[in-house]
Amino acid sequence: MTGPAGNGLRLSPNIADPDGFYAELIALHEGLTREDSEALNARLVLVLANHVGDRDVLHAAFAAARTRETAGG
């Protein structure tokens, strides 16, 4: 499923082996301080944003993340 107006943002599950991915993500943070973990997350966001490259998709991702944060909090 993509977002409204065909922005190309995929919000439906799309990761093969999501449990394995989650375990790898958690292991990546193992042994880090909270500050180092947050810095790692920021670098990861920038690396993935660069990979996506499409500003419309990134803008839609910002909106989706913000909406989910607000709805959940």
DSSP file (Angstrom, degrees, kcal/mol; ACC not computed):
  #  RESIDUE AA STRUCTURE BP1 BP2  ACC     N-H-->O    O-->H-N    N-H-->O    O-->H-N    TCO  KAPPA ALPHA  PHI   PSI    X-CA   Y-CA   Z-CA
    1    1 A M              0   0    0      0, 0.0    10,-1.9     0, 0.0    11,-0.9   0.000 360.0 360.0 360.0 128.7    0.0    0.0    0.0
    2    2 A T  B     -A   10   0A   0      8,-0.2     8,-0.2     1,-0.2     3,-0.1  -0.606 360.0 -97.1-100.6 168.4    1.4    3.4   -0.9
    3    3 A G    >   -     0   0    0      6,-1.1     3,-1.0    -2,-0.2     5,-0.3  -0.016  55.4 -61.1 -76.8-177.5    0.4    6.7    0.6
    4    4 A P  G >  S+     0   0    0      0, 0.0     3,-1.2     0, 0.0    -1,-0.2  -0.239 117.9  19.8 -64.5 153.3   -2.1    9.3   -0.6
    5    5 A A  G 3  S-     0   0    0      1,-0.2    -2,-0.1    -3,-0.1     0, 0.0   0.699 123.2 -79.7  61.1  22.4   -1.6   11.0   -3.9
    6    6 A G  G <  S+     0   0    0     -3,-1.0    -1,-0.2     1,-0.1     0, 0.0   0.860  75.4 159.5  60.0  38.0    0.7    8.3   -5.1
    7    7 A N    <   -     0   0    0     -3,-1.2    53,-0.1    -4,-0.2    -1,-0.1   0.563  53.6-121.8 -72.8  -5.6    3.7    9.6   -3.2
    8    8 A G        +     0   0    0     -5,-0.3     2,-0.5     1,-0.3    -1,-0.1   0.416  63.2 142.3  84.8  -3.3    5.4    6.2   -3.4
    9    9 A L        -     0   0    0     -5,-0.2    -6,-1.1    47,-0.1     2,-0.6  -0.619  41.7-148.2 -75.7 121.7    5.7    5.8    0.4
   10   10 A R  B     +A    2   0A   0     -2,-0.5    -8,-0.2    -8,-0.2     4,-0.1  -0.818  26.2 167.4 -93.7 120.7    5.0    2.1    1.3
   11   11 A L        +     0   0    0    -10,-1.9    -1,-0.1    -2,-0.6    -9,-0.1   0.539  49.9  91.1-108.5 -12.7    3.4    1.7    4.7
   12   12 A S  S    S-     0   0    0    -11,-0.9    -2,-0.0     1,-0.1     0, 0.0  -0.486  99.2 -73.4 -79.9 157.1    2.4   -1.9    4.5
   13   13 A P        +     0   0    0      0, 0.0    -1,-0.1     0, 0.0    -2,-0.1  -0.212  61.2 157.3 -52.5 133.6    4.9   -4.6    5.7
   14   14 A N        +     0   0    0     -3,-0.1     2,-0.6    -4,-0.1    -2,-0.0   0.217  32.8 105.5-146.2  14.3    7.7   -4.9    3.2
   15   15 A I        -     0   0    0      0, 0.0     2,-0.2     0, 0.0     6,-0.1  -0.901  63.6-133.9-107.6 121.0   10.7   -6.4    5.1
   16   16 A A  S    S+     0   0    0     -2,-0.6     5,-0.2     1,-0.2    -2,-0.0  -0.519  91.9   7.8 -66.2 137.0   11.6  -10.1    4.5
   17   17 A D  S  > S-     0   0    0     -2,-0.2     4,-2.4     3,-0.1    -1,-0.2   0.968  74.7-175.9  54.9  62.3   12.2  -11.7    7.9
   18   18 A P  H  > S+     0   0    0      0, 0.0     4,-2.6     0, 0.0     5,-0.2   0.842  80.4  54.6 -59.8 -33.5   11.0   -8.8   10.1
   19   19 A D  H  > S+     0   0    0      2,-0.2     4,-2.3     1,-0.2     5,-0.2   0.909 109.3  47.3 -66.7 -40.1   11.9  -10.7   13.3
   20   20 A G  H  > S+     0   0    0     -3,-0.2     4,-2.2     2,-0.2    -1,-0.2   0.898 111.9  50.7 -65.6 -40.7   15.5  -11.2   12.0
   21   21 A F  H  X S+     0   0    0     -4,-2.4     4,-2.6     2,-0.2    -2,-0.2   0.930 110.7  48.9 -60.7 -46.2   15.7   -7.5   11.0
   22   22 A Y  H  X S+     0   0    0     -4,-2.6     4,-2.6     1,-0.2     5,-0.2   0.916 110.6  50.4 -62.1 -43.4   14.5   -6.4   14.4
   23   23 A A  H  X S+     0   0    0     -4,-2.3     4,-2.4     1,-0.2    -1,-0.2   0.901 111.6  48.4 -61.2 -41.0   17.0   -8.7   16.1
   24   24 A E  H  X S+     0   0    0     -4,-2.2     4,-1.8     2,-0.2    -2,-0.2   0.896 111.2  50.4 -66.2 -40.3   19.8   -7.2   14.0
   25   25 A L  H  X S+     0   0    0     -4,-2.6     4,-0.8     2,-0.2    -2,-0.2   0.920 112.2  46.6 -63.6 -44.4   18.7   -3.7   14.7
   26   26 A I  H >X S+     0   0    0     -4,-2.6     3,-0.9     1,-0.2     4,-0.5   0.914 110.9  52.4 -64.0 -42.9   18.6   -4.3   18.4
   27   27 A A  H >< S+     0   0    0     -4,-2.4     3,-0.9     1,-0.3    -1,-0.2   0.834 100.3  63.3 -62.4 -32.7   22.1   -6.0   18.3
   28   28 A L  H 3< S+     0   0    0     -4,-1.8    -1,-0.3     1,-0.2    -2,-0.2   0.817 106.9  43.9 -59.6 -31.1   23.4   -3.0   16.4
   29   29 A H  H X< S+     0   0    0     -3,-0.9     3,-2.1    -4,-0.8    -1,-0.2   0.513  84.2 127.5 -92.6  -7.5   22.7   -0.9   19.6
   30   30 A E  T << S+     0   0    0     -3,-0.9     3,-0.1    -4,-0.5    -3,-0.1  -0.261  78.8   8.7 -58.4 130.1   24.0   -3.4   22.1
   31   31 A G  T 3  S+     0   0    0      1,-0.3    -1,-0.3     0, 0.0     2,-0.2   0.412  98.5 126.3  83.2  -1.8   26.6   -2.0   24.5
   32   32 A L    <   -     0   0    0     -3,-2.1    -1,-0.3     1,-0.1     2,-0.1  -0.590  61.4-118.2 -88.5 149.8   26.0    1.7   23.4
   33   33 A T     >  -     0   0    0     -2,-0.2     4,-2.6    -3,-0.1     5,-0.2  -0.337  35.8-103.1 -70.9 166.8   25.1    4.5   25.7
   34   34 A R  H  > S+     0   0    0      1,-0.2     4,-2.5     2,-0.2     5,-0.2   0.919 124.3  50.0 -58.8 -43.2   21.8    6.2   25.1
   35   35 A E  H  > S+     0   0    0      1,-0.2     4,-2.1     2,-0.2    -1,-0.2   0.912 111.9  46.7 -63.5 -43.4   23.5    9.1   23.5
   36   36 A D  H  > S+     0   0    0      2,-0.2     4,-2.3     1,-0.2    -1,-0.2   0.873 111.9  51.7 -66.5 -36.5   25.6    6.8   21.2
   37   37 A S  H  X S+     0   0    0     -4,-2.6     4,-2.4     2,-0.2    -2,-0.2   0.905 110.1  48.2 -65.4 -42.3   22.4    4.9   20.3
   38   38 A E  H  X S+     0   0    0     -4,-2.5     4,-2.2     2,-0.2    -2,-0.2   0.884 111.5  50.3 -65.7 -38.3   20.6    8.1   19.4
   39   39 A A  H  X S+     0   0    0     -4,-2.1     4,-2.4     2,-0.2    -2,-0.2   0.894 109.6  51.4 -66.2 -39.4   23.5    9.2   17.3
   40   40 A L  H  X S+     0   0    0     -4,-2.3     4,-2.7     2,-0.2    -2,-0.2   0.923 109.2  50.4 -61.6 -44.7   23.5    5.8   15.5
   41   41 A N  H  X S+     0   0    0     -4,-2.4     4,-2.5     1,-0.2    -2,-0.2   0.909 109.8  50.6 -60.2 -42.0   19.8    6.1   14.8
   42   42 A A  H  X S+     0   0    0     -4,-2.2     4,-2.1     2,-0.2    -1,-0.2   0.921 111.7  46.9 -63.5 -43.4   20.3    9.6   13.4
   43   43 A R  H  X S+     0   0    0     -4,-2.4     4,-2.5     1,-0.2    -2,-0.2   0.904 111.4  52.0 -64.1 -40.2   23.1    8.3   11.1
   44   44 A L  H  X S+     0   0    0     -4,-2.7     4,-2.6     1,-0.2     5,-0.2   0.907 108.1  51.2 -62.7 -42.3   21.0    5.4   10.0
   45   45 A V  H  X S+     0   0    0     -4,-2.5     4,-2.7     1,-0.2    -1,-0.2   0.923 111.8  47.5 -59.3 -44.7   18.1    7.8    9.1
   46   46 A L  H  X S+     0   0    0     -4,-2.1     4,-2.2     2,-0.2    -2,-0.2   0.897 111.7  49.5 -66.5 -40.0   20.4    9.9    7.0
   47   47 A V  H  X S+     0   0    0     -4,-2.5     4,-1.8     2,-0.2    -2,-0.2   0.937 115.5  43.3 -62.7 -46.3   21.9    6.8    5.3
   48   48 A L  H  X S+     0   0    0     -4,-2.6     4,-2.4     2,-0.2    -2,-0.2   0.877 112.1  53.2 -69.5 -37.1   18.5    5.5    4.5
   49   49 A A  H  X S+     0   0    0     -4,-2.7     4,-3.1    -5,-0.2    -1,-0.2   0.901 108.6  50.7 -63.3 -39.8   17.1    8.9    3.4
   50   50 A N  H  < S+     0   0    0     -4,-2.2    -1,-0.2     2,-0.2    -2,-0.2   0.896 109.3  51.2 -63.4 -39.2   20.0    9.2    1.0
   51   51 A H  H  < S+     0   0    0     -4,-1.8    -2,-0.2     1,-0.2    -1,-0.2   0.920 112.7  44.8 -63.8 -43.8   19.2    5.8   -0.4
   52   52 A V  H  < S+     0   0    0     -4,-2.4     2,-0.5     1,-0.1    -2,-0.2   0.967  80.3 173.6 -64.4 -53.1   15.5    6.8   -0.9
   53   53 A G     <  +     0   0    0     -4,-3.1     2,-0.7    -5,-0.2    -1,-0.1   0.120  33.7 116.6  73.9 -23.6   16.6   10.1   -2.4
   54   54 A D     >  -     0   0    0     -2,-0.5     4,-2.6     1,-0.2     5,-0.2  -0.702  52.3-157.6 -86.2 113.3   13.1   11.2   -3.4
   55   55 A R  H  > S+     0   0    0     -2,-0.7     4,-2.7     1,-0.2     5,-0.2   0.836  91.6  55.0 -62.4 -33.8   12.1   14.3   -1.4
   56   56 A D  H  > S+     0   0    0      2,-0.2     4,-2.2     1,-0.2    -1,-0.2   0.925 110.9  45.0 -64.7 -42.7    8.3   13.7   -1.9
   57   57 A V  H  > S+     0   0    0      2,-0.2     4,-2.2     1,-0.2    -2,-0.2   0.916 114.0  49.4 -65.9 -42.7    8.7   10.2   -0.4
   58   58 A L  H  X S+     0   0    0     -4,-2.6     4,-2.4     2,-0.2    -2,-0.2   0.901 110.1  51.0 -63.5 -40.6   10.8   11.5    2.4
   59   59 A H  H  X S+     0   0    0     -4,-2.7     4,-2.2     1,-0.2    -1,-0.2   0.916 110.6  48.9 -61.8 -43.0    8.3   14.3    3.1
   60   60 A A  H  X S+     0   0    0     -4,-2.2     4,-2.6     1,-0.2    -2,-0.2   0.873 109.8  52.6 -64.1 -36.9    5.5   11.7    3.2
   61   61 A A  H  X S+     0   0    0     -4,-2.2     4,-2.7     2,-0.2     5,-0.2   0.903 107.3  51.8 -65.8 -41.1    7.6    9.6    5.6
   62   62 A F  H  X S+     0   0    0     -4,-2.4     4,-2.5     1,-0.2    -2,-0.2   0.948 112.2  46.2 -57.2 -48.5    8.1   12.6    7.9
   63   63 A A  H  X S+     0   0    0     -4,-2.2     4,-2.5     1,-0.2    -2,-0.2   0.908 113.3  48.6 -62.9 -42.9    4.4   13.1    8.0
   64   64 A A  H  X S+     0   0    0     -4,-2.6     4,-2.3     2,-0.2    -1,-0.2   0.909 113.1  47.4 -65.1 -41.6    3.6    9.4    8.6
   65   65 A A  H  X S+     0   0    0     -4,-2.7     4,-2.2     2,-0.2    -2,-0.2   0.905 113.4  47.9 -66.5 -41.1    6.2    9.2   11.4
   66   66 A R  H  X S+     0   0    0     -4,-2.5     4,-2.5    -5,-0.2    -2,-0.2   0.905 111.9  49.9 -66.2 -41.6    4.9   12.4   13.0
   67   67 A T  H  X S+     0   0    0     -4,-2.5     4,-2.9     1,-0.2     5,-0.2   0.922 112.2  47.1 -62.7 -45.1    1.3   11.2   12.8
   68   68 A R  H  X S+     0   0    0     -4,-2.3     4,-2.1     2,-0.2    -1,-0.2   0.877 111.9  51.2 -65.6 -37.4    2.1    7.8   14.3
   69   69 A E  H  X S+     0   0    0     -4,-2.2     4,-1.4     2,-0.2    -2,-0.2   0.936 114.2  43.3 -64.0 -46.1    4.1    9.5   17.1
   70   70 A T  H  < S+     0   0    0     -4,-2.5    -2,-0.2     1,-0.2    -1,-0.2   0.910 115.0  48.8 -66.2 -43.4    1.2   11.8   17.9
   71   71 A A  H  < S+     0   0    0     -4,-2.9    -1,-0.2     1,-0.2    -2,-0.2   0.855 116.6  43.0 -66.1 -34.5   -1.4    9.1   17.6
   72   72 A G  H  <        0   0    0     -4,-2.1    -1,-0.2    -5,-0.2    -2,-0.2   0.691 360.0 360.0 -84.9 -18.3    0.6    6.8   19.9
   73   73 A G     <        0   0    0     -4,-1.4    -1,-0.2    -5,-0.1    -2,-0.2   0.457 360.0 360.0-102.2 360.0    1.6    9.3   22.5
